[in-house]
Amino acid sequence: MSDWQPKRFWKVAEVVAGPEGHEIHLDGRPVKTPAKASLVVPTDAMARAIAQEWDAQADKVDPRTMPVTRSANAAIDKVRVQRNEVIDLLAEYGDSDLLCYRASGPEGLVLKQAAAWDPMLEWAAQTLGVHLAVGQGVMHVAQDPGAVARLRSEIAGLDEFALAAAHDLISLSGSLVLACAVMREHIAPQDAWDRSRVDEDWQISQWGADDEASAAAEVKRAAFFHAAKFYDLTS
């Protein structure tokens, strides 16, 4: 039964503008989320991307080929109903941002971390007014509560759709600063992803790539890029 997939039952998927946002209709019937909420999204661009995913389905519906639909569903069914919890969870990254934890050696890795991460911390200080402390090793580096609060404010004002995208940008990179830089269009998603992978890429350069680890990294990279795309669709 786990292989069961619903069959396509509609001929046309279309976008319908309504008083609360943009709906997706299948042969005139509005699409619902898995939790039976109305699938109403904030922008025409997002609605059209979702409609295109439904139109692209063949005989059987494959949710794996519908990433925008899945993200919109998550925003409505999950993020909307636990908004404060999601914001609190993501704000914690401001107190343990990847960019603040540096290696003590070897020198090559130290230099690569500094080259990739120092400019981002400088950007956060100049643009966001956030000054984060940096330490060596994995022990927690205490941050100024004011700085953490400022980073929290960067995500607290997002609607549930943008917040769903921010969740993946932050959790997949391990950095609230990098996510903010992408959302503010300071750096491209590829640049942010590369900066988040300095440690892993260093290990690969020293010991070679592991097929299983590389496959897992590619899944995360694709999810990160999708999150950036979904964020762009929210406005």
N, C-alpha and C positions, 0 to 999 in steps of 0.2 A: 504493500500500500504506500510505502514511502516514495515510490517512483511515480505515483499518480500526479498527473498534471491536468489542470482544467483545459478544455478545448475552447478555441476561439468561437465565440457566439455572435459577434458583431461584425458589421460590414465597414462602418466608418467611425473613426474617433475624431472629435472636433472640440475646439475650445469655445466656451461660452462665458462671456463677461457677465458677472452678477454684482449685486450690491456689496458683497463681502469679499470679492476677489474674482479669480478666474477658475472656472470649473472645467473638467474634462468630461465630455459626454460620449457614450458609446451607443450609437443609434438613438440618440436623444435621451438616454438615461444617464444620470450623473454617476460618476465613479465614486465608490466608497473606499475608505482605508480598511485594513484588516480588522480594526476595532469598530468598524461600521460608522465612523465619522465621515462627514463630507470632505472629499478631497478638493479643497479650495486653496489655491496657492496665490502668492502675492503679485506675481508678474505674468504678463502675457508670454514672455520668453520662456519662463519655467513651464507654464501650461503647455506651450507648443512642443517643448522638448518631451514632456510626458506623453502628449498625444502621439508624437512620432514613435515613441517606444511601443505604445499600444498598437499603432498601425503596422509596425514592423513584425508583430507576432504572426507566426504561421499557423499551422493547424492546432498546435498546442502552445499554451502560454508558458514561457520560461522566465521567471522573475530574475534570473541571473543576467538577463539581457536588458533589464529595465532599471538601471541604477538611479536615474532621476526620480522615478516613481517610488523606489524604495526609500530614498532619502526624504522625499516629501512625506511619505507615510510615517517615517520615524519622527519627523519634526512634529507632526500632528498627534500621533498616538503616544509618543514617549516624551519628547522634549516639552511639549506644551503642558502636559499634566504634571511634570516634575521640574519645572523651569528653575526654581530656586536651588534645588539639589544639583542640577547640571552646572549652574553658574558657580556654586561653591566648589564643586569638584574641579572645574577647569581653573578656577582662581588659585587653587593649591599649586598648580604648576608655576605660578609666579614666585612661590617660595622655594621651588626646587627646579628651576629652569636648567635644562641641559647645558646651556651656554656658560653656566657659572661653575661647572665642575671640570677641573682641568687635571691632566696627567702631570706627574712630576718628572716623567721621562718615558721613553727616550727623547732626545732633543728634537728629532724629526717630527714626532707626534706633537710635542709641545708647540713647535712653530706652526704646524698646520692648524691646530686648534686656535691659536692666537690669530692667525691670518683670516680664518673663517668666522670666528666668533666675536673678536674684539670690535670689528666695525658694526656689528649688529647691536652690541651693548652700547656703543657710542650713539648709534641712531636712536635707541630707546631713550637714552638720556636727553638727547637734543630734541627729539620729536614728541615723545610721550611724557617727558619729565620724570623718567624712572631711572634711578641709579641703583644697580644691583651689585652686590658684593661677589667676588670671585674667590674660590678656594681650590686646593688640591685634594685629590682623592674623592672618596664617596661619602665621607662624613658630611652631615647636613651643614650648610652654610646659612646662618641666620640672616634674614633680609629685613630691611627697614619696613615695618608694617605699613607705613605710608606709601612705599613703593608698590607693595603687594596690593594695597587698596586701589592705587592708580591703575594697575594692570587689570584688576577686577572690573573697574569701571569701563574698560575697553570692551568687555564682553557683556556686561550687565544690560546695556541698552539695545542689544541685538534682538530681533524678533526670533521666533522659534525656528524658522527656516535657516537664517544666518547662524543661529546658535548651533544647530545641528551640524552645519559645515564647520564651524569653529571647533566643535568637539573633536572632529576627526583631524583637522589640521594640527591641533595642539597635541592630542594623544599620540598620533602617529609620529610626529617629529620630536616629541618630548620637550617642546619649547613654546611657551606662550609668546615670547618675543618674536620668534620666527613666524608664528601664525599671524600676529599683528602686522608684521612687515608685509606678508602676502595680502592680507585683507585690506591694507592701506595702499597696496600696489607699489610698495617701495622696492620689492624684489619679486622676481618671477617664481612660480611654484618650483620649477626645476632647480633654481638657485637655492631656494630654501631647503629643498630635499637634500641637495648635495651637502649643504652646510650641516644638516642634521646627521649626516652619515660619515663624518670625519673619522670617528673612532673605528667604525666597521671597515671603511675603505683602507685605513691604515693596516688593520689586521690582514686584510686580503692582500695588500701589497707585500706583507712580510711572510705570510704563510700560504697564500693561494686561496682560491675561492672554494667554498663547499657548496655542492649542488643543491642540497636541501635548504641551506641558509639563503642561497641566492634566490631560490624559488619563493621562499617566504618573503624576502625583501622586495621582490617584484610585485607580489600581491599588495604589500603595504604601499609601495610607490604608486601603484595604480589607484589605490583607494585615496591616497593623498591628493593626487591630481584630480580625481573626481570631486573631492571635497572643495578644492579651489574652484572648479568649474561650477559646482552647485552654489557656492557663495556668490559667484558672479551673476548667477541667474536670479538672485534674490532682490536685485535692484536694477 
